[in-house]
Amino acid sequence: MQVPFYKHDLDGSHAAAIAAVLNSPILTSGQVGRGVEAQLAAYFNVPHALLVNSWTNGAVACLLAMDIKPGDEVIVPAMTFVATANVVEQLGAKPVFADVDPATLLMTPQTVLPHVTARTRAIIPVHLYGLMVDIAALRAALGPSIRIIEDCAHCFEGELDGAKPGAHSDAAIFSFYATKNVTCGEGGAIITRDAELAKRLAATRLHGMSAGAIDRFRNARYNHWDVERLGVKANLPDLLSALLPGQIETIDARLPRREALANVYESGLRHLNGVQTQTGLTGARHARHLFTICVDGTLRDELIGRLNAAGIGCTVNYRSVPQLTYYRTKYGYERGRFPIAERWGDGTISLPFYPSMQRDGQEYVIDTIKREMRTLAAA
Ligand SMILES: *Cc1c(COP(=O)(O)O)cnc(C)c1O
């Protein structure tokens, strides 16, 4: 049996939305994007939402808008996708890694506070796999002067204690990359409750310009623009924005499907000897972006090979970022510095997980893992 790691569920029904953009005068950022931004602001109950062309470029625009400079420190988790740290490097600032909680795999005040210094300007907590970091607790521990930027690449529809992303932070950034729960192939969004930050972001996501394309030609005449601060090219074209409204409308209705898939994996694998899953979900509505397990690090790559040989696609989210060559050599992180991220990073496997996945496919994955774990344990 072949079980791919991922299949998107967009179909031809989106073709009409793209055709409508083709028939409009503006292919890049225009009225369609404006509509999606209003939709996002309403969904998250925040005053400001700005579409961007990726999480990564959106985060760079956000750090520029916050005046993060060389010499500044930004705390990021050791267990995340490398982009979370890379964006800090791109600004010439220093990403300071913090380990994560062994049950939730998330940053907590306990894992973060030892890394706070006089140079700490911001922190980027990551809602790993869709489980939300307790942002209110981080805010209480860090005080008002350290900026909190939520990495919501895994968490659009998640909640913690009834609060959605954006409720307690300075900004929350989403990814609409091809495999994410809401996707337009490549894209993202930033939400914020801070009017001054939103104004700066409108410029830093587009070269630093004070007016976007539709505003430069307002009232059928040319309007001058200026640049007050440096920006990047991070605006999302309407051709891609057009894929989003239908997905945002149905995201809550689609979550139970992901929850049901996660429950099947949980009940099939939770009590298997030598297999660990993310736990500690009290008060959370988990967005169920990825389903990951962790096995002994000495068995992981062999198990992935055996799953692949059985026709099962899987991947690793993620190896501990400070152990990647660039960060290890630049900052001299020896092994053992981030024990939880390293142990999880050495042992984790992401299993096939997508809404159209069938029950027989999931049972095949569970049975194959059980069989291969038994033979690996006996070897
Ligand atoms: C996907 C991802 C990103 C980067 O998103 P892009 O839109 O591809 O730039 C950042 N952080 C995490 C945790 C991710 O999974």
The ligand as a Tripos MOL2 file, in Angstrom:
@<TRIPOS>MOLECULE
LIG
   15    15     1     0     0
SMALL
NO_CHARGES

@<TRIPOS>ATOM
      1 C1          6.4320   26.7020    7.4020 C.3       1 LIG1
      2 C2          7.0410   27.3420    8.5990 C.ar      1 LIG1
      3 C3          7.6370   28.6070    8.5410 C.ar      1 LIG1
      4 C4          7.9340   29.3100    7.2490 C.3       1 LIG1
      5 O1          6.8220   29.5690    6.4920 O.3       1 LIG1
      6 P1          6.9790   30.1250    4.9790 P.3       1 LIG1
      7 O2          5.6220   30.6600    4.6640 O.co2     1 LIG1
      8 O3          7.3630   28.9630    4.1300 O.co2     1 LIG1
      9 O4          8.0320   31.1760    5.0080 O.co2     1 LIG1
     10 C5          8.0390   29.2170    9.7190 C.ar      1 LIG1
     11 N1          7.8860   28.5930   10.9010 N.ar      1 LIG1
     12 C6          7.3670   27.3540   11.0030 C.ar      1 LIG1
     13 C7          7.2120   26.7420   12.3600 C.3       1 LIG1
     14 C8          6.9500   26.6840    9.8440 C.ar      1 LIG1
     15 O5          6.4580   25.4330    9.9300 O.3       1 LIG1
@<TRIPOS>BOND
     1     1     2 1
     2     2     3 ar
     3     2    14 ar
     4     3     4 1
     5     3    10 ar
     6     4     5 1
     7     5     6 1
     8     6     7 2
     9     6     8 1
    10     6     9 1
    11    10    11 ar
    12    11    12 ar
    13    12    13 1
    14    12    14 ar
    15    14    15 1
@<TRIPOS>SUBSTRUCTURE
     1 LIG1         1 GROUP 0 **** ****
